[in-house]
Amino acid sequence: MQSDSIALIEDALRRVLDTHKTSPWLDSKAAALYLGTTPGTMKVWRSRGEGPRYHIIQQKLVRYHVDDLDAFVRGEVAR
């Protein structure tokens, strides 16, 4: 059971790192993995004007820049 949890964590981390290698822009799912939360929490934060800075692309795609996520973790976010 513990090895399954470790495998899931390693897989999530690998996906985030692979995304980060190609682009500093993450979708909600990858950003949630990066922060250790859920995409649902990211959506709630957006609706409340909380959480990390995000960008809307083509009026429908939500993207987070890794630098903005890091700033949020450090408590440097000014909305």
Buried (B, 14 or more C-beta within 10 A) or exposed (E): EEEEEEEEEEEBEEBBEEBBEEEBBBBBBBBBBBBEBEBEBBBEBBEEEEBBBBEEEEEEEBBBBBEBBEBBEEEEBEE
